[in-house]
Amino acid sequence: MTSVGKAVYDNNCKSSSKLFKRLQCSEFIDDVNKMVKEGKRSSDACVGRALKAGKFKPSEMVCTKTFYNGYNTP
């Protein structure tokens, strides 16, 4: 009986973990990094431009503060 409970617990833990945001937003982050490097724009401007253009869904984006905290490094 104990092993069944442990198996259920382990299965629930696997399905309840949140994915790393970098993996969910990698296309957006790569796009902003490219715009920053090529266009000499700030990440703040790039995030705003992507929001205004509707290029990405909000769930596919990270905020500007996240970029300044280190996501903008390749």
CHARMM-style PDB file with segment names, atoms N, HN, CA, C and O in Angstrom:
ATOM      1  N   MET     1       0.817  -1.193   0.000  1.00  0.00      PROA
ATOM      2  CA  MET     1       0.000   0.000   0.000  1.00  0.00      PROA
ATOM      3  C   MET     1       0.861   1.257   0.000  1.00  0.00      PROA
ATOM      4  O   MET     1       0.522   2.245  -0.652  1.00  0.00      PROA
ATOM      5  N   THR     2       1.961   1.224   0.720  1.00  0.00      PROA
ATOM      6  HN  THR     2       2.237   0.421   1.249  1.00  0.00      PROA
ATOM      7  CA  THR     2       2.840   2.389   0.796  1.00  0.00      PROA
ATOM      8  C   THR     2       3.452   2.714  -0.558  1.00  0.00      PROA
ATOM      9  O   THR     2       3.578   3.887  -0.912  1.00  0.00      PROA
ATOM     10  N   SER     3       3.830   1.703  -1.316  1.00  0.00      PROA
ATOM     11  HN  SER     3       3.727   0.750  -1.029  1.00  0.00      PROA
ATOM     12  CA  SER     3       4.446   1.941  -2.620  1.00  0.00      PROA
ATOM     13  C   SER     3       3.448   2.554  -3.606  1.00  0.00      PROA
ATOM     14  O   SER     3       3.834   3.344  -4.467  1.00  0.00      PROA
ATOM     15  N   VAL     4       2.181   2.197  -3.485  1.00  0.00      PROA
ATOM     16  HN  VAL     4       1.867   1.555  -2.785  1.00  0.00      PROA
ATOM     17  CA  VAL     4       1.148   2.778  -4.344  1.00  0.00      PROA
ATOM     18  C   VAL     4       0.992   4.263  -4.031  1.00  0.00      PROA
ATOM     19  O   VAL     4       0.903   5.087  -4.941  1.00  0.00      PROA
ATOM     20  N   GLY     5       0.960   4.599  -2.758  1.00  0.00      PROA
ATOM     21  HN  GLY     5       1.032   3.929  -2.019  1.00  0.00      PROA
ATOM     22  CA  GLY     5       0.858   5.999  -2.354  1.00  0.00      PROA
ATOM     23  C   GLY     5       2.049   6.809  -2.830  1.00  0.00      PROA
ATOM     24  O   GLY     5       1.891   7.941  -3.287  1.00  0.00      PROA
ATOM     25  N   LYS     6       3.236   6.237  -2.726  1.00  0.00      PROA
ATOM     26  HN  LYS     6       3.364   5.318  -2.355  1.00  0.00      PROA
ATOM     27  CA  LYS     6       4.460   6.905  -3.182  1.00  0.00      PROA
ATOM     28  C   LYS     6       4.420   7.118  -4.695  1.00  0.00      PROA
ATOM     29  O   LYS     6       4.823   8.174  -5.183  1.00  0.00      PROA
ATOM     30  N   ALA     7       3.943   6.130  -5.432  1.00  0.00      PROA
ATOM     31  HN  ALA     7       3.616   5.272  -5.036  1.00  0.00      PROA
ATOM     32  CA  ALA     7       3.853   6.240  -6.890  1.00  0.00      PROA
ATOM     33  C   ALA     7       2.872   7.347  -7.288  1.00  0.00      PROA
ATOM     34  O   ALA     7       3.148   8.117  -8.208  1.00  0.00      PROA
ATOM     35  N   VAL     8       1.743   7.429  -6.607  1.00  0.00      PROA
ATOM     36  HN  VAL     8       1.520   6.803  -5.859  1.00  0.00      PROA
ATOM     37  CA  VAL     8       0.754   8.470  -6.886  1.00  0.00      PROA
ATOM     38  C   VAL     8       1.354   9.845  -6.564  1.00  0.00      PROA
ATOM     39  O   VAL     8       1.194  10.795  -7.330  1.00  0.00      PROA
ATOM     40  N   TYR     9       2.038   9.936  -5.431  1.00  0.00      PROA
ATOM     41  HN  TYR     9       2.168   9.164  -4.808  1.00  0.00      PROA
ATOM     42  CA  TYR     9       2.683  11.193  -5.028  1.00  0.00      PROA
ATOM     43  C   TYR     9       3.710  11.636  -6.069  1.00  0.00      PROA
ATOM     44  O   TYR     9       3.712  12.796  -6.483  1.00  0.00      PROA
ATOM     45  N   ASP    10       4.573  10.728  -6.490  1.00  0.00      PROA
ATOM     46  HN  ASP    10       4.571   9.787  -6.154  1.00  0.00      PROA
ATOM     47  CA  ASP    10       5.597  11.054  -7.484  1.00  0.00      PROA
ATOM     48  C   ASP    10       4.977  11.488  -8.807  1.00  0.00      PROA
ATOM     49  O   ASP    10       5.456  12.431  -9.437  1.00  0.00      PROA
ATOM     50  N   ASN    11       3.919  10.807  -9.229  1.00  0.00      PROA
ATOM     51  HN  ASN    11       3.531  10.041  -8.717  1.00  0.00      PROA
ATOM     52  CA  ASN    11       3.239  11.166 -10.476  1.00  0.00      PROA
ATOM     53  C   ASN    11       2.622  12.560 -10.378  1.00  0.00      PROA
ATOM     54  O   ASN    11       2.706  13.340 -11.327  1.00  0.00      PROA
ATOM     55  N   ASN    12       2.013  12.876  -9.257  1.00  0.00      PROA
ATOM     56  HN  ASN    12       1.944  12.243  -8.486  1.00  0.00      PROA
ATOM     57  CA  ASN    12       1.416  14.200  -9.063  1.00  0.00      PROA
ATOM     58  C   ASN    12       2.477  15.290  -9.036  1.00  0.00      PROA
ATOM     59  O   ASN    12       2.250  16.389  -9.542  1.00  0.00      PROA
ATOM     60  N   CYS    13       3.617  14.999  -8.459  1.00  0.00      PROA
ATOM     61  HN  CYS    13       3.802  14.106  -8.048  1.00  0.00      PROA
ATOM     62  CA  CYS    13       4.705  15.988  -8.418  1.00  0.00      PROA
ATOM     63  C   CYS    13       5.220  16.294  -9.815  1.00  0.00      PROA
ATOM     64  O   CYS    13       5.527  17.446 -10.121  1.00  0.00      PROA
ATOM     65  N   LYS    14       5.318  15.285 -10.663  1.00  0.00      PROA
ATOM     66  HN  LYS    14       5.069  14.349 -10.415  1.00  0.00      PROA
ATOM     67  CA  LYS    14       5.794  15.498 -12.033  1.00  0.00      PROA
ATOM     68  C   LYS    14       4.851  16.415 -12.805  1.00  0.00      PROA
ATOM     69  O   LYS    14       5.296  17.305 -13.530  1.00  0.00      PROA
ATOM     70  N   SER    15       3.565  16.197 -12.647  1.00  0.00      PROA
ATOM     71  HN  SER    15       3.204  15.474 -12.058  1.00  0.00      PROA
ATOM     72  CA  SER    15       2.600  16.965 -13.429  1.00  0.00      PROA
ATOM     73  C   SER    15       2.315  18.340 -12.840  1.00  0.00      PROA
ATOM     74  O   SER    15       1.682  19.166 -13.498  1.00  0.00      PROA
ATOM     75  N   SER    16       2.765  18.605 -11.623  1.00  0.00      PROA
ATOM     76  HN  SER    16       3.279  17.934 -11.089  1.00  0.00      PROA
ATOM     77  CA  SER    16       2.458  19.890 -11.009  1.00  0.00      PROA
ATOM     78  C   SER    16       3.584  20.904 -11.143  1.00  0.00      PROA
ATOM     79  O   SER    16       3.399  22.074 -10.806  1.00  0.00      PROA
ATOM     80  N   SER    17       4.723  20.488 -11.618  1.00  0.00      PROA
ATOM     81  HN  SER    17       4.873  19.538 -11.891  1.00  0.00      PROA
ATOM     82  CA  SER    17       5.852  21.419 -11.698  1.00  0.00      PROA
ATOM     83  C   SER    17       5.673  22.389 -12.864  1.00  0.00      PROA
ATOM     84  O   SER    17       5.208  22.017 -13.941  1.00  0.00      PROA
ATOM     85  N   LYS    18       6.047  23.616 -12.621  1.00  0.00      PROA
ATOM     86  HN  LYS    18       6.425  23.918 -11.746  1.00  0.00      PROA
ATOM     87  CA  LYS    18       5.932  24.663 -13.619  1.00  0.00      PROA
ATOM     88  C   LYS    18       7.164  24.642 -14.521  1.00  0.00      PROA
ATOM     89  O   LYS    18       8.285  24.462 -14.045  1.00  0.00      PROA
ATOM     90  N   LEU    19       6.954  24.826 -15.809  1.00  0.00      PROA
ATOM     91  HN  LEU    19       6.043  24.973 -16.196  1.00  0.00      PROA
ATOM     92  CA  LEU    19       8.069  24.855 -16.748  1.00  0.00      PROA
ATOM     93  C   LEU    19       8.895  26.114 -16.572  1.00  0.00      PROA
ATOM     94  O   LEU    19       8.381  27.163 -16.185  1.00  0.00      PROA
ATOM     95  N   PHE    20      10.156  25.998 -16.856  1.00  0.00      PROA
ATOM     96  HN  PHE    20      10.573  25.146 -17.171  1.00  0.00      PROA
ATOM     97  CA  PHE    20      11.062  27.127 -16.823  1.00  0.00      PROA
ATOM     98  C   PHE    20      10.609  28.135 -17.887  1.00  0.00      PROA
ATOM     99  O   PHE    20      10.446  27.778 -19.054  1.00  0.00      PROA
ATOM    100  N   LYS    21      10.412  29.372 -17.486  1.00  0.00      PROA
ATOM    101  HN  LYS    21      10.545  29.662 -16.538  1.00  0.00      PROA
ATOM    102  CA  LYS    21       9.862  30.396 -18.376  1.00  0.00      PROA
ATOM    103  C   LYS    21      10.721  30.581 -19.631  1.00  0.00      PROA
ATOM    104  O   LYS    21      10.192  30.876 -20.703  1.00  0.00      PROA
ATOM    105  N   ARG    22      12.014  30.414 -19.509  1.00  0.00      PROA
ATOM    106  HN  ARG    22      12.444  30.175 -18.638  1.00  0.00      PROA
ATOM    107  CA  ARG    22      12.914  30.570 -20.657  1.00  0.00      PROA
ATOM    108  C   ARG    22      12.545  29.599 -21.764  1.00  0.00      PROA
ATOM    109  O   ARG    22      12.635  29.942 -22.942  1.00  0.00      PROA
ATOM    110  N   LEU    23      12.136  28.405 -21.406  1.00  0.00      PROA
ATOM    111  HN  LEU    23      12.063  28.126 -20.448  1.00  0.00      PROA
ATOM    112  CA  LEU    23      11.759  27.409 -22.405  1.00  0.00      PROA
ATOM    113  C   LEU    23      10.450  27.775 -23.095  1.00  0.00      PROA
ATOM    114  O   LEU    23      10.290  27.540 -24.293  1.00  0.00      PROA
ATOM    115  N   GLN    24       9.524  28.344 -22.348  1.00  0.00      PROA
ATOM    116  HN  GLN    24       9.654  28.534 -21.375  1.00  0.00      PROA
ATOM    117  CA  GLN    24       8.234  28.713 -22.920  1.00  0.00      PROA
ATOM    118  C   GLN    24       8.346  29.938 -23.827  1.00  0.00      PROA
ATOM    119  O   GLN    24       7.547  30.102 -24.749  1.00  0.00      PROA
ATOM    120  N   CYS    25       9.318  30.785 -23.572  1.00  0.00      PROA
ATOM    121  HN  CYS    25       9.966  30.652 -22.823  1.00  0.00      PROA
ATOM    122  CA  CYS    25       9.411  32.070 -24.273  1.00  0.00      PROA
ATOM    123  C   CYS    25      10.673  32.184 -25.112  1.00  0.00      PROA
ATOM    124  O   CYS    25      11.087  33.297 -25.434  1.00  0.00      PROA
ATOM    125  N   SER    26      11.286  31.091 -25.468  1.00  0.00      PROA
ATOM    126  HN  SER    26      10.949  30.186 -25.206  1.00  0.00      PROA
ATOM    127  CA  SER    26      12.584  31.143 -26.135  1.00  0.00      PROA
ATOM    128  C   SER    26      12.532  31.871 -27.478  1.00  0.00      PROA
ATOM    129  O   SER    26      13.474  32.583 -27.825  1.00  0.00      PROA
ATOM    130  N   GLU    27      11.461  31.706 -28.229  1.00  0.00      PROA
ATOM    131  HN  GLU    27      10.695  31.128 -27.948  1.00  0.00      PROA
ATOM    132  CA  GLU    27      11.364  32.386 -29.527  1.00  0.00      PROA
ATOM    133  C   GLU    27      11.310  33.904 -29.331  1.00  0.00      PROA
ATOM    134  O   GLU    27      11.969  34.653 -30.053  1.00  0.00      PROA
ATOM    135  N   PHE    28      10.531  34.345 -28.364  1.00  0.00      PROA
ATOM    136  HN  PHE    28       9.995  33.737 -27.777  1.00  0.00      PROA
ATOM    137  CA  PHE    28      10.429  35.777 -28.070  1.00  0.00      PROA
ATOM    138  C   PHE    28      11.771  36.328 -27.583  1.00  0.00      PROA
ATOM    139  O   PHE    28      12.212  37.382 -28.040  1.00  0.00      PROA
ATOM    140  N   ILE    29      12.413  35.625 -26.666  1.00  0.00      PROA
ATOM    141  HN  ILE    29      12.055  34.769 -26.295  1.00  0.00      PROA
ATOM    142  CA  ILE    29      13.685  36.075 -26.116  1.00  0.00      PROA
ATOM    143  C   ILE    29      14.747  36.150 -27.209  1.00  0.00      PROA
ATOM    144  O   ILE    29      15.519  37.108 -27.266  1.00  0.00      PROA
ATOM    145  N   ASP    30      14.784  35.151 -28.066  1.00  0.00      PROA
ATOM    146  HN  ASP    30      14.158  34.374 -28.020  1.00  0.00      PROA
ATOM    147  CA  ASP    30      15.742  35.169 -29.171  1.00  0.00      PROA
ATOM    148  C   ASP    30      15.463  36.327 -30.120  1.00  0.00      PROA
ATOM    149  O   ASP    30      16.393  36.965 -30.613  1.00  0.00      PROA
ATOM    150  N   ASP    31      14.190  36.600 -30.376  1.00  0.00      PROA
ATOM    151  HN  ASP    31      13.434  36.082 -29.975  1.00  0.00      PROA
ATOM    152  CA  ASP    31      13.807  37.699 -31.260  1.00  0.00      PROA
ATOM    153  C   ASP    31      14.235  39.047 -30.676  1.00  0.00      PROA
ATOM    154  O   ASP    31      14.770  39.894 -31.391  1.00  0.00      PROA
ATOM    155  N   VAL    32      14.000  39.242 -29.391  1.00  0.00      PROA
ATOM    156  HN  VAL    32      13.565  38.554 -28.810  1.00  0.00      PROA
ATOM    157  CA  VAL    32      14.393  40.496 -28.743  1.00  0.00      PROA
ATOM    158  C   VAL    32      15.908  40.633 -28.725  1.00  0.00      PROA
ATOM    159  O   VAL    32      16.436  41.711 -28.996  1.00  0.00      PROA
ATOM    160  N   ASN    33      16.612  39.552 -28.409  1.00  0.00      PROA
ATOM    161  HN  ASN    33      16.183  38.676 -28.189  1.00  0.00      PROA
ATOM    162  CA  ASN    33      18.076  39.604 -28.423  1.00  0.00      PROA
ATOM    163  C   ASN    33      18.601  39.994 -29.797  1.00  0.00      PROA
ATOM    164  O   ASN    33      19.539  40.783 -29.910  1.00  0.00      PROA
ATOM    165  N   LYS    34      17.995  39.439 -30.835  1.00  0.00      PROA
ATOM    166  HN  LYS    34      17.233  38.798 -30.743  1.00  0.00      PROA
ATOM    167  CA  LYS    34      18.405  39.757 -32.199  1.00  0.00      PROA
ATOM    168  C   LYS    34      18.154  41.238 -32.503  1.00  0.00      PROA
ATOM    169  O   LYS    34      19.010  41.910 -33.077  1.00  0.00      PROA
ATOM    170  N   MET    35      16.980  41.743 -32.116  1.00  0.00      PROA
ATOM    171  HN  MET    35      16.284  41.197 -31.649  1.00  0.00      PROA
ATOM    172  CA  MET    35      16.664  43.159 -32.364  1.00  0.00      PROA
ATOM    173  C   MET    35      17.611  44.075 -31.594  1.00  0.00      PROA
ATOM    174  O   MET    35      18.011  45.121 -32.107  1.00  0.00      PROA
ATOM    175  N   VAL    36      17.970  43.697 -30.380  1.00  0.00      PROA
ATOM    176  HN  VAL    36      17.645  42.847 -29.964  1.00  0.00      PROA
ATOM    177  CA  VAL    36      18.877  44.518 -29.570  1.00  0.00      PROA
ATOM    178  C   VAL    36      20.258  44.564 -30.228  1.00  0.00      PROA
ATOM    179  O   VAL    36      20.863  45.631 -30.333  1.00  0.00      PROA
ATOM    180  N   LYS    37      20.747  43.423 -30.663  1.00  0.00      PROA
ATOM    181  HN  LYS    37      20.256  42.556 -30.577  1.00  0.00      PROA
ATOM    182  CA  LYS    37      22.091  43.353 -31.253  1.00  0.00      PROA
ATOM    183  C   LYS    37      22.161  44.024 -32.619  1.00  0.00      PROA
ATOM    184  O   LYS    37      23.112  44.753 -32.903  1.00  0.00      PROA
ATOM    185  N   GLU    38      21.169  43.787 -33.460  1.00  0.00      PROA
ATOM    186  HN  GLU    38      20.397  43.195 -33.229  1.00  0.00      PROA
ATOM    187  CA  GLU    38      21.201  44.321 -34.822  1.00  0.00      PROA
ATOM    188  C   GLU    38      20.722  45.759 -34.909  1.00  0.00      PROA
ATOM    189  O   GLU    38      21.280  46.559 -35.660  1.00  0.00      PROA
ATOM    190  N   GLY    39      19.695  46.089 -34.147  1.00  0.00      PROA
ATOM    191  HN  GLY    39      19.241  45.439 -33.538  1.00  0.00      PROA
ATOM    192  CA  GLY    39      19.091  47.402 -34.276  1.00  0.00      PROA
ATOM    193  C   GLY    39      19.555  48.411 -33.259  1.00  0.00      PROA
ATOM    194  O   GLY    39      19.133  49.568 -33.286  1.00  0.00      PROA
ATOM    195  N   LYS    40      20.419  47.984 -32.363  1.00  0.00      PROA
ATOM    196  HN  LYS    40      20.762  47.045 -32.342  1.00  0.00      PROA
ATOM    197  CA  LYS    40      20.913  48.872 -31.309  1.00  0.00      PROA
ATOM    198  C   LYS    40      19.764  49.493 -30.517  1.00  0.00      PROA
ATOM    199  O   LYS    40      19.809  50.672 -30.165  1.00  0.00      PROA
ATOM    200  N   ARG    41      18.740  48.692 -30.240  1.00  0.00      PROA
ATOM    201  HN  ARG    41      18.704  47.734 -30.525  1.00  0.00      PROA
ATOM    202  CA  ARG    41      17.597  49.144 -29.446  1.00  0.00      PROA
ATOM    203  C   ARG    41      17.718  48.574 -28.044  1.00  0.00      PROA
ATOM    204  O   ARG    41      18.414  47.583 -27.825  1.00  0.00      PROA
ATOM    205  N   SER    42      17.041  49.202 -27.103  1.00  0.00      PROA
ATOM    206  HN  SER    42      16.476  50.007 -27.282  1.00  0.00      PROA
ATOM    207  CA  SER    42      17.006  48.661 -25.745  1.00  0.00      PROA
ATOM    208  C   SER    42      16.014  47.505 -25.706  1.00  0.00      PROA
ATOM    209  O   SER    42      15.103  47.426 -26.530  1.00  0.00      PROA
ATOM    210  N   SER    43      16.199  46.619 -24.751  1.00  0.00      PROA
ATOM    211  HN  SER    43      16.939  46.683 -24.082  1.00  0.00      PROA
ATOM    212  CA  SER    43      15.244  45.512 -24.627  1.00  0.00      PROA
ATOM    213  C   SER    43      13.868  46.038 -24.253  1.00  0.00      PROA
ATOM    214  O   SER    43      12.858  45.426 -24.601  1.00  0.00      PROA
ATOM    215  N   ASP    44      13.813  47.162 -23.552  1.00  0.00      PROA
ATOM    216  HN  ASP    44      14.633  47.659 -23.270  1.00  0.00      PROA
ATOM    217  CA  ASP    44      12.537  47.789 -23.208  1.00  0.00      PROA
ATOM    218  C   ASP    44      11.777  48.184 -24.476  1.00  0.00      PROA
ATOM    219  O   ASP    44      10.577  47.934 -24.588  1.00  0.00      PROA
ATOM    220  N   ALA    45      12.470  48.792 -25.413  1.00  0.00      PROA
ATOM    221  HN  ALA    45      13.445  48.995 -25.321  1.00  0.00      PROA
ATOM    222  CA  ALA    45      11.842  49.187 -26.677  1.00  0.00      PROA
ATOM    223  C   ALA    45      11.389  47.963 -27.478  1.00  0.00      PROA
ATOM    224  O   ALA    45      10.331  47.985 -28.108  1.00  0.00      PROA
ATOM    225  N   CYS    46      12.176  46.920 -27.451  1.00  0.00      PROA
ATOM    226  HN  CYS    46      13.036  46.903 -26.940  1.00  0.00      PROA
ATOM    227  CA  CYS    46      11.835  45.709 -28.201  1.00  0.00      PROA
ATOM    228  C   CYS    46      10.619  45.002 -27.613  1.00  0.00      PROA
ATOM    229  O   CYS    46       9.763  44.514 -28.352  1.00  0.00      PROA
ATOM    230  N   VAL    47      10.542  44.947 -26.294  1.00  0.00      PROA
ATOM    231  HN  VAL    47      11.237  45.343 -25.694  1.00  0.00      PROA
ATOM    232  CA  VAL    47       9.383  44.331 -25.644  1.00  0.00      PROA
ATOM    233  C   VAL    47       8.131  45.146 -25.954  1.00  0.00      PROA
ATOM    234  O   VAL    47       7.084  44.582 -26.270  1.00  0.00      PROA
ATOM    235  N   GLY    48       8.239  46.469 -25.864  1.00  0.00      PROA
ATOM    236  HN  GLY    48       9.090  46.927 -25.607  1.00  0.00      PROA
ATOM    237  CA  GLY    48       7.104  47.337 -26.181  1.00  0.00      PROA
ATOM    238  C   GLY    48       6.655  47.198 -27.620  1.00  0.00      PROA
ATOM    239  O   GLY    48       5.459  47.171 -27.910  1.00  0.00      PROA
ATOM    240  N   ARG    49       7.617  47.111 -28.514  1.00  0.00      PROA
ATOM    241  HN  ARG    49       8.588  47.133 -28.278  1.00  0.00      PROA
ATOM    242  CA  ARG    49       7.300  46.954 -29.942  1.00  0.00      PROA
ATOM    243  C   ARG    49       6.580  45.628 -30.198  1.00  0.00      PROA
ATOM    244  O   ARG    49       5.616  45.583 -30.963  1.00  0.00      PROA
ATOM    245  N   ALA    50       7.041  44.564 -29.569  1.00  0.00      PROA
ATOM    246  HN  ALA    50       7.824  44.602 -28.948  1.00  0.00      PROA
ATOM    247  CA  ALA    50       6.401  43.258 -29.741  1.00  0.00      PROA
ATOM    248  C   ALA    50       4.980  43.261 -29.178  1.00  0.00      PROA
ATOM    249  O   ALA    50       4.075  42.666 -29.763  1.00  0.00      PROA
ATOM    250  N   LEU    51       4.787  43.932 -28.041  1.00  0.00      PROA
ATOM    251  HN  LEU    51       5.522  44.416 -27.566  1.00  0.00      PROA
ATOM    252  CA  LEU    51       3.437  44.042 -27.470  1.00  0.00      PROA
ATOM    253  C   LEU    51       2.509  44.816 -28.394  1.00  0.00      PROA
ATOM    254  O   LEU    51       1.385  44.391 -28.662  1.00  0.00      PROA
ATOM    255  N   LYS    52       2.986  45.947 -28.873  1.00  0.00      PROA
ATOM    256  HN  LYS    52       3.899  46.292 -28.655  1.00  0.00      PROA
ATOM    257  CA  LYS    52       2.159  46.806 -29.725  1.00  0.00      PROA
ATOM    258  C   LYS    52       1.803  46.119 -31.040  1.00  0.00      PROA
ATOM    259  O   LYS    52       0.679  46.246 -31.526  1.00  0.00      PROA
ATOM    260  N   ALA    53       2.748  45.403 -31.607  1.00  0.00      PROA
ATOM    261  HN  ALA    53       3.661  45.300 -31.213  1.00  0.00      PROA
ATOM    262  CA  ALA    53       2.525  44.735 -32.889  1.00  0.00      PROA
ATOM    263  C   ALA    53       1.706  43.454 -32.747  1.00  0.00      PROA
ATOM    264  O   ALA    53       1.177  42.943 -33.735  1.00  0.00      PROA
ATOM    265  N   GLY    54       1.600  42.938 -31.533  1.00  0.00      PROA
ATOM    266  HN  GLY    54       2.029  43.353 -30.731  1.00  0.00      PROA
ATOM    267  CA  GLY    54       0.870  41.684 -31.338  1.00  0.00      PROA
ATOM    268  C   GLY    54       1.592  40.495 -31.928  1.00  0.00      PROA
ATOM    269  O   GLY    54       0.969  39.498 -32.294  1.00  0.00      PROA
ATOM    270  N   LYS    55       2.900  40.599 -32.020  1.00  0.00      PROA
ATOM    271  HN  LYS    55       3.406  41.409 -31.723  1.00  0.00      PROA
ATOM    272  CA  LYS    55       3.705  39.545 -32.639  1.00  0.00      PROA
ATOM    273  C   LYS    55       3.718  38.260 -31.802  1.00  0.00      PROA
ATOM    274  O   LYS    55       3.814  37.159 -32.344  1.00  0.00      PROA
ATOM    275  N   PHE    56       3.621  38.412 -30.486  1.00  0.00      PROA
ATOM    276  HN  PHE    56       3.542  39.307 -30.046  1.00  0.00      PROA
ATOM    277  CA  PHE    56       3.628  37.271 -29.570  1.00  0.00      PROA
ATOM    278  C   PHE    56       2.452  37.380 -28.614  1.00  0.00      PROA
ATOM    279  O   PHE    56       1.988  38.479 -28.311  1.00  0.00      PROA
ATOM    280  N   LYS    57       1.977  36.242 -28.145  1.00  0.00      PROA
ATOM    281  HN  LYS    57       2.354  35.349 -28.391  1.00  0.00      PROA
ATOM    282  CA  LYS    57       0.956  36.221 -27.102  1.00  0.00      PROA
ATOM    283  C   LYS    57       1.633  36.586 -25.779  1.00  0.00      PROA
ATOM    284  O   LYS    57       2.824  36.325 -25.606  1.00  0.00      PROA
ATOM    285  N   PRO    58       0.898  37.181 -24.853  1.00  0.00      PROA
ATOM    286  CA  PRO    58       1.499  37.503 -23.548  1.00  0.00      PROA
ATOM    287  C   PRO    58       2.097  36.286 -22.838  1.00  0.00      PROA
ATOM    288  O   PRO    58       3.085  36.414 -22.115  1.00  0.00      PROA
ATOM    289  N   SER    59       1.511  35.127 -23.036  1.00  0.00      PROA
ATOM    290  HN  SER    59       0.708  35.023 -23.623  1.00  0.00      PROA
ATOM    291  CA  SER    59       2.045  33.917 -22.402  1.00  0.00      PROA
ATOM    292  C   SER    59       3.374  33.480 -23.016  1.00  0.00      PROA
ATOM    293  O   SER    59       4.090  32.662 -22.439  1.00  0.00      PROA
ATOM    294  N   GLU    60       3.699  34.025 -24.185  1.00  0.00      PROA
ATOM    295  HN  GLU    60       3.117  34.690 -24.654  1.00  0.00      PROA
ATOM    296  CA  GLU    60       4.951  33.686 -24.869  1.00  0.00      PROA
ATOM    297  C   GLU    60       6.036  34.730 -24.625  1.00  0.00      PROA
ATOM    298  O   GLU    60       7.106  34.675 -25.231  1.00  0.00      PROA
ATOM    299  N   MET    61       5.757  35.681 -23.736  1.00  0.00      PROA
ATOM    300  HN  MET    61       4.888  35.726 -23.244  1.00  0.00      PROA
ATOM    301  CA  MET    61       6.675  36.795 -23.514  1.00  0.00      PROA
ATOM    302  C   MET    61       7.114  36.856 -22.052  1.00  0.00      PROA
ATOM    303  O   MET    61       6.455  36.329 -21.156  1.00  0.00      PROA
ATOM    304  N   VAL    62       8.244  37.515 -21.850  1.00  0.00      PROA
ATOM    305  HN  VAL    62       8.780  37.944 -22.578  1.00  0.00      PROA
ATOM    306  CA  VAL    62       8.677  37.884 -20.508  1.00  0.00      PROA
ATOM    307  C   VAL    62       8.698  39.405 -20.452  1.00  0.00      PROA
ATOM    308  O   VAL    62       8.785  40.065 -21.488  1.00  0.00      PROA
ATOM    309  N   CYS    63       8.618  39.962 -19.253  1.00  0.00      PROA
ATOM    310  HN  CYS    63       8.548  39.426 -18.412  1.00  0.00      PROA
ATOM    311  CA  CYS    63       8.589  41.417 -19.118  1.00  0.00      PROA
ATOM    312  C   CYS    63       9.995  42.003 -19.256  1.00  0.00      PROA
ATOM    313  O   CYS    63      10.991  41.281 -19.231  1.00  0.00      PROA
ATOM    314  N   THR    64      10.048  43.309 -19.400  1.00  0.00      PROA
ATOM    315  HN  THR    64       9.239  43.896 -19.420  1.00  0.00      PROA
ATOM    316  CA  THR    64      11.319  44.006 -19.560  1.00  0.00      PROA
ATOM    317  C   THR    64      12.233  43.780 -18.364  1.00  0.00      PROA
ATOM    318  O   THR    64      13.441  43.605 -18.524  1.00  0.00      PROA
ATOM    319  N   LYS    65      11.663  43.782 -17.176  1.00  0.00      PROA
ATOM    320  HN  LYS    65      10.682  43.923 -17.046  1.00  0.00      PROA
ATOM    321  CA  LYS    65      12.466  43.587 -15.970  1.00  0.00      PROA
ATOM    322  C   LYS    65      13.192  42.239 -16.009  1.00  0.00      PROA
ATOM    323  O   LYS    65      14.330  42.124 -15.553  1.00  0.00      PROA
ATOM    324  N   THR    66      12.533  41.239 -16.550  1.00  0.00      PROA
ATOM    325  HN  THR    66      11.609  41.332 -16.920  1.00  0.00      PROA
ATOM    326  CA  THR    66      13.149  39.926 -16.658  1.00  0.00      PROA
ATOM    327  C   THR    66      14.375  39.982 -17.557  1.00  0.00      PROA
ATOM    328  O   THR    66      15.384  39.337 -17.272  1.00  0.00      PROA
ATOM    329  N   PHE    67      14.296  40.747 -18.640  1.00  0.00      PROA
ATOM    330  HN  PHE    67      13.477  41.271 -18.872  1.00  0.00      PROA
ATOM    331  CA  PHE    67      15.461  40.911 -19.516  1.00  0.00      PROA
ATOM    332  C   PHE    67      16.611  41.573 -18.774  1.00  0.00      PROA
ATOM    333  O   PHE    67      17.758  41.138 -18.879  1.00  0.00      PROA
ATOM    334  N   TYR    68      16.307  42.605 -18.038  1.00  0.00      PROA
ATOM    335  HN  TYR    68      15.376  42.958 -17.952  1.00  0.00      PROA
ATOM    336  CA  TYR    68      17.365  43.304 -17.308  1.00  0.00      PROA
ATOM    337  C   TYR    68      17.930  42.455 -16.180  1.00  0.00      PROA
ATOM    338  O   TYR    68      19.033  42.725 -15.705  1.00  0.00      PROA
ATOM    339  N   ASN    69      17.207  41.448 -15.746  1.00  0.00      PROA
ATOM    340  HN  ASN    69      16.311  41.229 -16.132  1.00  0.00      PROA
ATOM    341  CA  ASN    69      17.718  40.550 -14.704  1.00  0.00      PROA
ATOM    342  C   ASN    69      18.533  39.399 -15.267  1.00  0.00      PROA
ATOM    343  O   ASN    69      18.979  38.542 -14.503  1.00  0.00      PROA
ATOM    344  N   GLY    70      18.740  39.349 -16.569  1.00  0.00      PROA
ATOM    345  HN  GLY    70      18.378  40.045 -17.189  1.00  0.00      PROA
ATOM    346  CA  GLY    70      19.667  38.366 -17.093  1.00  0.00      PROA
ATOM    347  C   GLY    70      19.222  37.432 -18.180  1.00  0.00      PROA
ATOM    348  O   GLY    70      20.019  36.606 -18.627  1.00  0.00      PROA
ATOM    349  N   TYR    71      17.976  37.517 -18.637  1.00  0.00      PROA
ATOM    350  HN  TYR    71      17.328  38.187 -18.274  1.00  0.00      PROA
ATOM    351  CA  TYR    71      17.565  36.618 -19.710  1.00  0.00      PROA
ATOM    352  C   TYR    71      18.127  37.022 -21.057  1.00  0.00      PROA
ATOM    353  O   TYR    71      18.106  36.220 -21.991  1.00  0.00      PROA
ATOM    354  N   ASN    72      18.617  38.214 -21.184  1.00  0.00      PROA
ATOM    355  HN  ASN    72      18.634  38.865 -20.425  1.00  0.00      PROA
ATOM    356  CA  ASN    72      19.065  38.678 -22.500  1.00  0.00      PROA
ATOM    357  C   ASN    72      20.472  38.238 -22.833  1.00  0.00      PROA
ATOM    358  O   ASN    72      21.052  38.739 -23.796  1.00  0.00      PROA
ATOM    359  N   THR    73      21.035  37.331 -22.085  1.00  0.00      PROA
ATOM    360  HN  THR    73      20.563  36.923 -21.303  1.00  0.00      PROA
ATOM    361  CA  THR    73      22.353  36.813 -22.417  1.00  0.00      PROA
ATOM    362  C   THR    73      22.191  35.510 -23.145  1.00  0.00      PROA
ATOM    363  O   THR    73      21.422  34.659 -22.697  1.00  0.00      PROA
ATOM    364  N   PRO    74      22.878  35.310 -24.246  1.00  0.00      PROA
ATOM    365  CA  PRO    74      22.713  34.082 -25.023  1.00  0.00      PROA
ATOM    366  C   PRO    74      23.245  32.852 -24.325  1.00  0.00      PROA
ATOM    367  OT1 PRO    74      23.168  31.751 -24.870  1.00  0.00      PROA
TER     368      PRO     74
END
